[in-house]
Amino acid sequence: MKEFEKLNSMLDRRQFLTRTSLGLGAMAIGTLLGKSLFGNDIGSASRIVTPAATASMEEDILKAIPHFAPKAKRIVYLFMSGGPSQFETFDYKPGLAGMRGQGLPDSVRKGQRLTGMSANQSILPVAPAFCKFHRHGNTGTWVSELLPYTAKVVDELCIVKSLYSEAINHDPAITFLQTGNQQPGRPSIGSWVSYGLGSDNNNLPTFIVLVSKNAQKDQPLYARLWGNGFLPSKYQGVQFRAGKDPVLYLNNPEGYDGMDRKEMLGYLSKLNQLQNEPYGDPEVEARIAQYEMAYRMQTSVPEVMSMANEPNEIFDLYGPDSRDPGTYAANCILARKLLEKDVKFVQLYHQGWDQHSGLPSGITTQCKATDQATAGLITDLKRRGLLEDTLVVWGGEFGRTVYSQGKLTPTDYGRDHHPRCFTMWMAGAGVKAGFSYGETDDFSYNIVKDPVHVHDFQATLLYLMGIDHERLTYKFQGRRFRLTDVEGRVVKNILS
């Protein structure tokens, strides 16, 4: 208390007037605790007022959001890191069967860039898919035999076969999909959603990330992929892990109880506020909010992470791996639980789709690890009434080449990176169910109808959440930035 008295005694008239005019911010700090500073109970807010929303620079932007009635209240993004092959999943090309081993025609390649891994090959041998395709659902959609569970829910999917990107290598391509730019440093898509829409749950972060433990770690994942970039740090994604400490540094140290922590946070908030008032640094307020969120998460996280109340039928729906915390299947159940708690953006990362060689065995393993749980998530959301206002997204950072990288043998081959066309799908709120959009040529090498750029995909996701991508901006280093940079259009033909 002597420290507070010392700081307050150092005020002159100008500082006093400045600090009291900004003092309303202190009232907001109390709402971050279980009770307000004035002892009144606080209810769960439909939207938390963020520090950025009160900053004059961004106030008008955030006040206008949502810009129109949203079709989706929340997003779960299943990111298949490494680039799944469209040939062995959804883009059926039966005409390639008779061209096995033939060189890719120059008229198809059109001089397009190759990676350094296949640029020196004297021939680019065409490699037809090793697996069979069958028609499924009322729509008769072609789906690979490697995805039998996804095939059962294909009438819920909006499959887009004409995505494209300029990025040909993993790190820039993943960064581009997640942040709208190939260079690191920009906010992730989940952070933009968190910044624009705030939270519907006071006790959990708006943006939560889950990474599969049962995936081949071929391409690294960096925390910046779910980072806040130049947005205030409270908008970054929070990674939940399996095991004793789902969120790092969340639990109290040994010998430190909850009341001690609450008292400590109260004093820490006062010190941070005294620091913030003279300088108006939004990161101070963001840090206050993070401390208080961590305090509340000590109760909310163990509850949401627990699978004790899940019936056997749920584990059967998602598959045998779902009983093992941290697997892709278990993370799909956890994602559903988080969506039930009104977490706005949940992102699952599953690595291991980068099959430059050994593709038949590699992609079979990947599909087996993810197929049942993915379909189970869609089924589970639908029967709980959540799919109608939840958007589910599945896909990777680019596609794969029609030709084999290296030697093509009767039983083995691999595929190189191909950014010029790849497949993703969406399901649920706001998109047409049982619908396929976009077409590629007979080699799935070029788009021949309805191209969808990465920025178009991002603009459409924001649109479904009620956000005009051109109006959600943040001023940094003298200019206003947005997720889609200076491009992007909403793909309205896929909207329901």
Sequence and secondary structure as in RCSB ss.txt:
>XXXX:A:sequence
MKEFEKLNSMLDRRQFLTRTSLGLGAMAIGTLLGKSLFGNDIGSASRIVTPAATASMEEDILKAIPHFAPKAKRI
VYLFMSGGPSQFETFDYKPGLAGMRGQGLPDSVRKGQRLTGMSANQSILPVAPAFCKFHRHGNTGTWVSELLPYT
AKVVDELCIVKSLYSEAINHDPAITFLQTGNQQPGRPSIGSWVSYGLGSDNNNLPTFIVLVSKNAQKDQPLYARL
WGNGFLPSKYQGVQFRAGKDPVLYLNNPEGYDGMDRKEMLGYLSKLNQLQNEPYGDPEVEARIAQYEMAYRMQTS
VPEVMSMANEPNEIFDLYGPDSRDPGTYAANCILARKLLEKDVKFVQLYHQGWDQHSGLPSGITTQCKATDQATA
GLITDLKRRGLLEDTLVVWGGEFGRTVYSQGKLTPTDYGRDHHPRCFTMWMAGAGVKAGFSYGETDDFSYNIVKD
PVHVHDFQATLLYLMGIDHERLTYKFQGRRFRLTDVEGRVVKNILS
>XXXX:A:secstr
 HHHHHHHHT  HHHHHHHHHTTHHHHHHHTTSSB TTS B    SS   HHHHSTTTHHHHHT SSS  S SEE
EEEEETT   STTTT   GGGGGGTT B  HHHHTT    TTTTT S  BB   SS EEEETTTTEEEETT HHH
HHTGGGEEEEEEEE S  SHHHHHHHHHHSSSSTTS  HHHHHHHHH  S TTS SEEEEE SSS   S   GGG
G  TTS GGGS EEE SSS SSTT S  TT  HHHHHHHHHHHHHHHHHHHHHH  HHHHHHHHHHHHHHHHHHH
HHHHH  TT  HHHHHHH GGGGSTTSHHHHHHHHHHHHHTT SEEEEEE     SS HHHHHHHHHHHHHHHHH
HHHHHHHHTT GGGEEEEEE S EEEEEESS   SS   EEEE SSEEEEEEETTB TTEEE EE TTSSSEEE 
 EEHHHHHHHHHHHTT  TTT  EEETTEEE TTTT     GGGB 
